[in-house]
Amino acid sequence: PPGYARACVCGAEVDQYGVHALSCAKVNGRSKRHSAANEVIKRGLVAAGISAIREPVGLCEDDNRRPDGFTIDMWSRGKSMVWDFTCVHSIAKKHVKHSAQEVGKAAEQAYKEKLAKYDDLAKEFWVIPVAVETHGAVAIRSLGFIRELGARLAAENGDARSTSFLLQQLSVAVQRGNSACVRGTVLEGSRYADCWGSDFSAV
């Protein structure tokens, strides 16, 4: 409602637009969004005949880094693929200036950061960041990966719409995660809970 304002679970102010929620580090909607998107990618790989696992252990032995997924089967040119999904808020303070100038700029920056994070794995694996934005933009090379996976799905199942379906599934995962983020800023039992609804199972 107009004039609506309250404190988020992290202590920051939340207004009626819910913008803060999409970049808040303390709402559990982020993990829901992250998990759902990675499950879409894994299911797509498996359906395309490529064995894959989530959160592989031991790839980064010297630290606590853990990419989101790994293909047991070869992805291309004799190398397995490591992927890492990230969803950045298009108009977070860090990104709003660039997002206003160019659509997808935040996703492109996130892609580069993920690529640099796992640079040491690039000699042995294909490192593919899947970088998207809360408002829907996808990094160009991430989109290239999705299209490649869609083409492999189409070759496997004979459905030329496979890429479109894959993009739709990722979009739904992000949108449901965004909804969970907004709902997650409301403290349980808060008098504001009814403003956003309380059926977390719906997302």
N, C-alpha and C positions, 0 to 999 in steps of 0.2 A: 504493500500500500504506500501511497505518497507520504513522504516524511518518515518512513520506517527507518529506524536505526537501532542497532544493538551491538553488543560485543560478541565476537566470534569465540569459539572455544580456545583460540590462541591468544585472545585478548584484544585483537584489532577490531576496529569498527566495521560493521557490515551494513550496507544500505539496501534499499529495495531492489537494486539491480543485480546484486549477488556477484559482482565482479571480483571482489577479494577472494571468494571461495575457490575460484578456479586456479589460483596460484598458492593457496594456503598450504603450508607444509604439514599441518597437523590434522587435516581432515582425512578420514579414511577413504573418501571417495577416490582419491588419487590412486591408492593401491588397487581399488576395484577396477578403475579404468585401465590401469597398467596391466593387471592380470588378464582382464577380458581381451584386450588387444593382442597380447602375446599368445593367448589360447587360439585366437582366430588365425594367427600366423602359423602356429604349430599344426593346427588341424588342416590348414591349406597345404602345408608341406607333406604331411602324411598322406592326404588324399591324392597328392601328385606323385606318390610312390617314393617319397624321400623320408627316411627315418629321421626323427628329430626328438630332442629332449629339451626340457625347460631347465633353466638355471644350472648349467653344467658346473661341476666342481673340478678344480685343479688346473684350469686353463691359465690362470694368473697366479702362479705359485708364491710370488713374493709379497702379495698384498691381499686385501679383501675384495678386490674387484671381481664381479661375477656378471658376465653378459647374460642376457635374458634367454638365449637359446643357442643351440648348436645342432648342426645336421650330422648325424652319424654317417650317412651316405655322402658321397662327393656331390658338391653343388655345381662346380664348373672347373674344367682344366685340372682335374685330379686333386682339387682342394675342397675340404669341407667348408661350410659357411657358419660364421658366428653372427648372430643378430642382437641388436639391443634397441628396444623401443623407448621412445620418449615423447611426451606430449607437453608442449609448452603453451602457456597462456598468451594469446595473441596480443593482448593489451595490458599485460603486466608492466610495471614501471620499467623493467629492464628492456622491454621490447616495443613499447607503444610508439616511440618515435619512428623506429624503422618500419613497423607495421603500417603506420600512416603513410609512409613513402612508397612501400612496395609490398604487395600481397605475398605472403609466404616467407618474408625475410627472417622472421623469428624461427621458423622451421629450418631454414637453411643454416642459420647460426648454430642451432642445436645439433644439426647433422655434423657440422665441422667439429664441434666440441666432442661428440661421441667418437668420431673418427680418430681424433687426437688421443682420446682416453685409452683406446685399444690399439694404438699405433704399433705396439710391440708384437701384436698377434698377426699383423698383416702379412708377414713373410710366410707364415704357415697356413693361414686361413683367409677366406674372403670375409672381411669385416663389413657388415652392412647395417648401419644405423637406420632405423625406421622412425623418422622424425615427422611428427604432425603437430598441428596447432589446435587449440580448443575451438577455434572458429572454423576449422575444416581444412586449412591449407596443408599441403604435404610437400616436403622437400623434393626437389626434382629427381634426385638419384634414388630416393626412397620410393618414389612413384614408379621409377624404372624397375625396381625390384618387385614391386607389387604386380606390375604388368607382366614381368617375366614369370612370376609364380602363377599368375592367372593363365598365361599361355601354356604352361606345363599342366595345369589342371585341365584346360580345354583339350590338350592332347591325350590326357588320361581318360576323361569322361565324355569327350565328344561334344561338350556344351560350349558354344562360342561365347556365351554370356558369363563365363567363369570369372573373368577379370572384373566385370561390373558387380557380380555377386560378392566377390572378395572385398572390393572397395566399400560396398554397402555394409558388409559385416563389420569392417573396421570403423566406419562412420557411426554405426549404432553403438559399438563398444565405447567410443569416445563420448557420444551424446549421453548415454546412460551414466558414464563415469562423471561427466559434468554435472548431471542432475544429482548424483550421489554426493558430489563435492558441495553443492549448494545446500542440500539437506543436512550434510554433515557439520555445517557450521552452527547448527542449532543444538544447544545443550538439551539432553533428554529431560523432559519434564518442564522445559522452559515455556513461559506463557506465549512465546512466539512460534512454538512448534507448529501450530495450526496454520500459520502463514505459508509454510512451505509444504505441509503434509508430513506424515510420519511413516508412510509405508515404504521402508527401506528395501523390502523384498522385491518391490516393483522395479528396482534398478539393479 
